[in-house]
Amino acid sequence: MEVKKTNENALSSLKFDKQSASEKMAQVFLKKIRSGELENGYCMPPQRELAQIFGVGMSTVREALKILNVIGYVKAIHGKGTFVVYPPEVRDGFEDINQALKLISFSDVMVGRRAIECAIVELAAQNAKLENLEEIRRHIEDMETNSGDLEAWYDSELTGFHLALARASQNKTLLEISKTLIQRVRQEYTPLMNYAMDNVSEESRKASIQTAKEVYERIRDRDPKGASFALNEHLSIVLEHEQLKKTENGFDSSNTASGEIKN
């Protein structure tokens, strides 16, 4: 077969665009909001209508609105719809789409952590050894000691208490998964996690220590369901953050065709 020289221009137009459809859609809205074409208080069309206008799926619409919500350019009001907010609400540095995507991804990691760790403590309640109980209790004591120092308290809670729970499960696979998730939070999402932690009051930190003690007690008493419930309460306190809650729950698949987005 004759080998022909490649036409370098033949593939010039076939450039892969790394930006997703939801990002593109969010950029379109962002441009129109900033230009004033979509005014403050404007009610967005229903999600199904937006999907038809843009020729995309409903999931793309939800993701685009989620991005705009995170960076503060839209606000969902239950039972009424989604409204443009401009000037945008202050988001402490979350001003662009890349930051918003990081926060959304961070939220997904936290949701995954919750599911996995609730399973971990159920196993811990069945399999924990005496040395595991002592380790868990020691890290809770560290949390109490460091409750006035946010960074030290965070370390005691994240890399101390939670990894001790994973070790107590006696399941090597879950331990490695837990290590991976915690390492990812530490390395990739530290600024976002710090932002979340800054919104956890001293009172909430004290409540987190109390719920950690309840997790320990349920594991000690060999109560798997009680341990899972207590850990879920603990994580709800530690991860209490307005933007994370909106990201996790505000733009899910249960949204109605009327375009309403749950808070």
SEFI-908867 format. One record per residue: residue in one letter; residue number from 1; x, y, z of N, C-alpha, C in turn. Coordinates in steps of 0.2 Angstrom, whole numbers. Example, Ala and Ser with C-alpha at 12.3 -4.5 7.8 and 13.67 -1.06 7.14 Angstrom:
2
 code pos    nx    ny    nz   cax   cay   caz    cx    cy    cz
    A   1    66   -28    39    62   -22    39    66   -16    39
    S   2    64   -11    35    68    -5    36    64     0    39
END
This chain:
263
 code pos    nx    ny    nz   cax   cay   caz    cx    cy    cz
    M   1     4    -6     0     0     0     0     4     6     0
    E   2     3    11    -4     7    17    -5     6    21     2
    V   3    11    23     4    11    28    10    11    35     8
    K   4     5    38    10     5    45     8     7    50    14
    K   5     9    56    12    11    61    17     5    64    21
    T   6     5    64    27    -1    67    31    -2    74    29
    N   7    -8    76    28   -10    83    27   -11    86    34
    E   8    -6    90    36    -6    93    43   -13    97    45
    N   9   -16   100    39   -22   104    40   -28   100    41
    A  10   -28    93    39   -34    89    39   -37    88    46
    L  11   -33    88    51   -36    87    58   -36    94    62
    S  12   -34    99    59   -34   105    63   -40   107    66
    S  13   -46   106    63   -52   108    65   -55   103    71
    L  14   -51    97    71   -54    92    76   -50    92    83
    K  15   -51    98    86   -48    99    92   -53    97    98
    F  16   -51    93   102   -56    91   108   -56    97   113
    D  17   -62    99   114   -64   104   119   -65   101   126
    K  18   -60   102   130   -61    99   137   -66   102   141
    Q  19   -69   107   139   -74   110   143   -81   106   142
    S  20   -84   104   147   -90   100   147   -96   105   144
    A  21  -102   101   142  -107   105   140  -110   109   146
    S  22  -110   107   152  -113   110   158  -109   117   159
    E  23  -102   116   158   -98   122   159   -99   127   154
    K  24  -100   125   148  -101   130   142  -108   133   143
    M  25  -113   129   146  -119   132   147  -119   137   153
    A  26  -115   136   158  -114   140   164  -111   147   161
    Q  27  -106   146   157  -102   152   154  -107   156   150
    V  28  -112   153   146  -117   157   143  -121   161   147
    F  29  -123   158   153  -128   162   157  -124   167   161
    L  30  -117   165   163  -113   170   166  -112   176   162
    K  31  -111   175   156  -110   181   152  -116   186   151
    K  32  -122   182   151  -128   186   150  -130   190   157
    I  33  -128   187   162  -129   190   169  -125   196   170
    R  34  -118   195   168  -114   200   169  -115   206   165
    S  35  -117   205   159  -119   210   154  -125   214   156
    G  36  -129   211   160  -136   214   162  -142   211   158
    E  37  -140   207   153  -145   204   148  -150   200   152
    L  38  -148   197   157  -152   193   162  -152   197   169
    E  39  -157   201   170  -157   205   176  -157   202   183
    N  40  -155   206   188  -156   203   195  -164   202   196
    G  41  -165   196   199  -172   194   200  -175   190   194
    Y  42  -172   190   189  -175   186   183  -176   179   185
    C  43  -182   176   183  -183   169   185  -181   165   179
    M  44  -177   160   180  -175   155   175  -181   151   172
    P  45  -181   150   166  -186   145   163  -185   138   166
    P  46  -191   134   166  -190   127   169  -184   124   166
    Q  47  -182   119   169  -176   115   167  -177   111   161
    R  48  -183   109   160  -185   105   154  -185   110   148
    E  49  -187   116   149  -187   121   143  -180   123   142
    L  50  -176   124   147  -169   125   146  -165   120   142
    A  51  -167   114   144  -164   108   140  -165   108   133
    Q  52  -172   110   131  -174   110   124  -170   116   120
    I  53  -170   122   124  -167   127   121  -160   126   119
    F  54  -156   123   124  -149   122   122  -147   115   119
    G  55  -152   111   118  -151   105   115  -147   100   119
    V  56  -148   100   126  -144    96   130  -149    92   135
    G  57  -146    87   138  -150    83   143  -151    87   150
    M  58  -156    85   153  -158    88   160  -152    88   165
    S  59  -148    83   165  -142    82   169  -137    88   168
    T  60  -136    90   161  -132    95   160  -135   102   162
    V  61  -141   103   162  -145   109   164  -143   109   172
    R  62  -145   104   175  -144   104   183  -137   106   185
    E  63  -132   103   181  -125   104   183  -123   111   181
    A  64  -126   114   176  -124   121   174  -127   126   180
    L  65  -133   124   182  -136   128   187  -133   127   194
    K  66  -130   121   195  -127   120   201  -120   124   201
    I  67  -117   125   196  -111   129   195  -112   136   197
    L  68  -118   139   194  -120   146   195  -122   147   202
    N  69  -125   142   205  -127   143   212  -121   143   217
    V  70  -116   139   215  -110   139   220  -106   145   220
    I  71  -106   148   214  -102   155   213  -107   161   214
    G  72  -113   159   216  -117   165   218  -121   169   213
    Y  73  -122   166   207  -126   170   202  -133   168   201
    V  74  -135   163   204  -142   161   205  -144   159   212
    K  75  -150   159   213  -153   157   220  -159   153   219
    A  76  -160   147   222  -166   143   221  -170   144   227
    I  77  -177   145   225  -182   147   230  -187   141   230
    H  78  -187   137   235  -192   131   234  -199   133   233
    G  79  -202   130   228  -209   132   226  -210   137   221
    K  80  -204   141   220  -205   147   216  -200   146   209
    G  81  -194   144   210  -190   143   204  -183   145   206
    T  82  -179   147   201  -172   149   201  -171   156   199
    F  83  -168   160   203  -168   167   201  -161   170   200
    V  84  -160   174   196  -153   177   195  -152   182   201
    V  85  -146   181   204  -144   186   209  -138   190   207
    Y  86  -139   196   206  -133   200   204  -134   207   207
    P  87  -129   210   210  -122   208   211  -123   201   215
    P  88  -118   197   213  -118   190   217  -117   190   224
    E  89  -119   186   228  -118   185   235  -110   184   236
    V  90  -108   186   241  -101   185   243   -99   177   244
    R  91   -94   175   240   -93   168   241   -86   166   243
    D  92   -83   172   246   -76   171   249   -71   168   245
    G  93   -71   170   239   -66   168   234   -68   163   229
    F  94   -74   160   230   -77   156   225   -80   160   219
    E  95   -76   162   215   -79   167   210   -79   165   203
    D  96   -76   159   201   -76   157   194   -78   150   194
    I  97   -79   148   188   -82   141   186   -77   135   189
    N  98   -71   136   188   -66   131   190   -66   130   197
    Q  99   -67   136   201   -68   135   208   -74   131   210
    A 100   -79   133   206   -86   130   208   -86   122   206
    L 101   -82   120   201   -82   113   199   -78   109   205
    K 102   -73   113   207   -69   110   213   -73   108   219
    L 103   -77   113   220   -82   113   226   -87   107   225
    I 104   -90   107   219   -94   102   217   -91    95   218
    S 105   -85    94   215   -82    88   216   -80    86   223
    F 106   -78    91   227   -77    90   234   -83    87   238
    S 107   -89    90   236   -95    88   239   -96    81   237
    D 108   -95    78   231   -96    71   229   -91    67   233
    V 109   -85    69   235   -80    65   239   -83    64   246
    M 110   -86    70   248   -89    70   255   -95    65   256
    V 111   -99    65   251  -105    60   251  -102    53   250
    G 112   -97    52   246   -94    45   246   -91    43   253
    R 113   -88    48   256   -85    46   262   -90    44   267
    R 114   -96    48   267  -101    46   272  -104    39   271
    A 115  -105    37   265  -108    31   264  -103    25   266
    I 116   -96    26   264   -91    21   265   -90    21   273
    E 117   -89    26   276   -88    26   283   -93    24   288
    C 118  -100    25   286  -105    22   289  -105    14   289
    A 119  -103    11   283  -102     4   283   -96     2   287
    I 120   -90     6   287   -84     5   291   -86     4   298
    V 121   -90     8   301   -91     8   308   -96     2   310
    E 122  -100     0   306  -104    -6   307  -100   -12   308
    L 123   -94   -12   303   -90   -18   304   -85   -17   310
    A 124   -84   -11   312   -80   -10   318   -83   -12   324
    A 125   -90   -11   324   -94   -13   330   -94   -21   331
    Q 126   -93   -24   325   -93   -31   325   -85   -34   327
    N 127   -80   -30   324   -74   -33   324   -68   -30   328
    A 128   -70   -24   331   -65   -20   334   -61   -24   340
    K 129   -55   -23   340   -51   -26   346   -50   -21   351
    L 130   -47   -23   357   -46   -19   363   -42   -13   361
    E 131   -36   -15   357   -32    -9   355   -35    -4   350
    N 132   -40    -7   346   -43    -2   342   -48     3   346
    L 133   -51     0   351   -55     5   355   -51    10   359
    E 134   -45     8   361   -40    12   364   -38    18   359
    E 135   -36    16   353   -34    21   348   -40    26   347
    I 136   -46    23   346   -51    28   344   -52    33   350
    R 137   -52    30   356   -53    35   362   -48    40   363
    R 138   -41    38   361   -36    42   361   -37    48   357
    H 139   -39    47   351   -40    52   346   -46    57   348
    I 140   -51    54   351   -56    58   353   -53    63   359
    E 141   -49    60   363   -46    65   368   -42    70   365
    D 142   -38    68   359   -34    73   356   -39    79   353
    M 143   -45    77   350   -50    82   348   -52    86   353
    E 144   -53    84   359   -55    88   365   -49    93   367
    T 145   -43    90   367   -37    94   369   -36   100   363
    N 146   -38    98   357   -36   103   352   -42   107   349
    S 147   -48   107   353   -54   110   351   -53   117   350
    G 148   -49   121   353   -48   128   352   -43   129   346
    D 149   -40   124   344   -35   125   338   -38   122   332
    L 150   -41   126   327   -44   123   322   -40   118   318
    E 151   -34   120   316   -30   115   312   -28   109   315
    A 152   -27   109   322   -25   103   326   -31    99   327
    W 153   -37   102   328   -43    98   329   -45    95   323
    Y 154   -44    98   317   -45    95   310   -41    89   309
    D 155   -34    89   311   -30    84   310   -32    78   315
    S 156   -34    79   321   -36    74   325   -42    71   323
    E 157   -47    75   320   -53    72   318   -52    68   311
    L 158   -49    71   307   -49    68   300   -44    62   299
    T 159   -37    63   301   -32    58   300   -31    54   306
    G 160   -34    56   312   -34    52   318   -40    48   319
    F 161   -45    51   321   -51    47   323   -54    43   317
    H 162   -55    46   311   -58    42   305   -53    36   303
    L 163   -47    37   303   -43    31   301   -43    26   306
    A 164   -43    28   313   -44    23   318   -50    19   317
    L 165   -56    22   315   -62    18   314   -61    13   308
    A 166   -57    15   303   -56    11   297   -52     5   300
    R 167   -47     6   304   -43     1   306   -47    -4   311
    A 168   -51    -1   314   -56    -5   319   -60   -10   315
    S 169   -62    -9   309   -66   -13   305   -63   -19   303
    Q 170   -56   -20   304   -52   -26   302   -53   -28   295
    N 171   -55   -23   290   -56   -24   283   -50   -20   279
    K 172   -46   -23   277   -40   -20   273   -42   -16   267
    T 173   -47   -18   264   -50   -15   258   -53    -8   260
    L 174   -57    -8   265   -60    -2   267   -55     3   270
    L 175   -50     0   273   -45     4   276   -41     8   271
    E 176   -40     4   265   -36     8   260   -40    13   256
    I 177   -47    11   255   -51    16   252   -52    22   257
    S 178   -52    21   263   -53    27   268   -46    31   267
    K 179   -41    28   267   -34    32   267   -34    36   260
    T 180   -36    33   255   -36    36   248   -41    42   248
    L 181   -47    42   251   -52    47   251   -49    53   256
    I 182   -46    51   262   -44    56   266   -37    59   263
    Q 183   -33    56   260   -27    59   257   -30    63   251
    R 184   -35    62   248   -37    66   242   -40    72   245
    V 185   -44    72   251   -46    78   254   -40    82   256
    R 186   -35    79   259   -30    83   262   -26    86   256
    Q 187   -24    83   251   -20    85   246   -23    90   241
    E 188   -29    88   238   -33    91   233   -38    96   235
    Y 189   -40    96   241   -46   100   243   -45   104   250
    T 190   -38   104   252   -37   107   258   -40   114   259
    P 191   -39   119   253   -42   125   254   -49   125   255
    L 192   -53   121   251   -60   120   252   -62   117   259
    M 193   -58   112   261   -60   109   267   -59   115   273
    N 194   -53   118   272   -52   124   277   -58   129   277
    Y 195   -60   130   271   -66   135   271   -72   132   274
    A 196   -73   126   273   -79   122   277   -78   122   284
    M 197   -72   121   286   -70   120   294   -71   127   297
    D 198   -69   132   293   -70   139   296   -77   141   298
    N 199   -82   137   295   -89   138   296   -92   134   301
    V 200   -88   130   304   -90   125   310   -88   129   316
    S 201   -93   131   320   -92   135   326   -89   131   331
    E 202   -87   134   337   -84   131   342   -89   126   345
    E 203   -95   129   346  -101   125   348  -102   118   344
    S 204  -101   119   337  -102   113   333   -96   108   334
    R 205   -90   111   335   -84   107   336   -85   103   343
    K 206   -88   106   348   -90   102   354   -95    97   353
    A 207  -100    98   349  -105    93   347  -102    88   343
    S 208   -97    89   339   -94    84   335   -90    79   340
    I 209   -87    82   345   -83    78   350   -88    73   353
    Q 210   -94    76   355   -99    72   359  -102    66   354
    T 211  -103    68   348  -105    62   343  -100    57   342
    A 212   -93    60   342   -88    55   341   -88    50   347
    K 213   -89    53   353   -89    48   359   -95    43   358
    E 214  -100    46   355  -106    41   354  -104    35   349
    V 215  -100    37   344   -98    32   339   -94    27   343
    Y 216   -89    29   347   -85    25   351   -89    20   356
    E 217   -94    23   359   -98    19   364  -102    14   360
    R 218  -105    16   354  -109    11   350  -104     5   348
    I 219   -98     7   346   -93     2   344   -91    -3   350
    R 220   -90     0   355   -88    -3   361   -94    -8   364
    D 221  -100    -6   363  -106   -10   365  -108   -15   359
    R 222  -104   -15   354  -106   -20   348  -113   -18   345
    D 223  -114   -12   344  -120   -10   341  -119    -7   334
    P 224  -119   -11   329  -117    -9   322  -122    -3   320
    K 225  -129    -4   320  -133     1   318  -133     8   322
    G 226  -132     7   328  -131    13   332  -125    17   331
    A 227  -119    13   329  -113    16   327  -114    20   321
    S 228  -117    17   316  -118    20   309  -122    26   310
    F 229  -128    26   314  -132    32   315  -128    38   319
    A 230  -124    36   324  -120    41   327  -114    44   323
    L 231  -111    40   318  -106    43   314  -110    47   309
    N 232  -116    46   306  -119    50   302  -121    57   305
    E 233  -122    57   311  -124    63   315  -117    67   316
    H 234  -112    63   317  -105    66   318  -103    70   311
    L 235  -104    66   306  -102    69   299  -106    75   297
    S 236  -113    75   299  -117    80   298  -115    87   301
    I 237  -112    86   307  -109    92   311  -103    94   308
    V 238   -98    90   307   -92    92   304   -92    95   297
    L 239   -97    92   293   -97    95   286  -103   100   285
    E 240  -105   102   291  -110   107   290  -108   114   287
    H 241  -110   115   281  -108   120   277  -113   122   272
    E 242  -115   128   272  -121   130   268  -120   128   260
    Q 243  -114   130   258  -113   128   250  -113   121   249
    L 244  -110   117   254  -109   110   252  -116   107   253
    K 245  -120   109   257  -127   106   258  -131   108   251
    K 246  -130   114   249  -134   116   243  -131   112   237
    T 247  -125   111   237  -122   107   231  -124   100   231
    E 248  -124    97   237  -126    90   238  -134    89   237
    N 249  -138    93   239  -145    92   239  -149    97   235
    G 250  -146   102   233  -150   107   230  -152   106   222
    F 251  -148   102   219  -149   102   212  -149    94   210
    D 252  -153    90   213  -153    83   212  -158    81   206
    S 253  -159    75   205  -163    72   200  -170    73   201
    S 254  -172    75   208  -179    75   210  -182    82   208
    N 255  -178    86   205  -181    93   203  -187    92   198
    T 256  -192    96   199  -198    95   195  -197    98   188
    A 257  -202    97   184  -201    99   177  -203   107   177
    S 258  -205   109   182  -207   117   183  -201   121   183
    G 259  -195   117   184  -189   121   185  -187   123   192
    E 260  -191   120   197  -189   122   204  -183   118   206
    I 261  -179   121   210  -174   118   213  -174   118   220
    K 262  -173   112   223  -174   112   231  -168   115   234
    N 263  -170   118   240  -165   120   244  -163   115   250
END
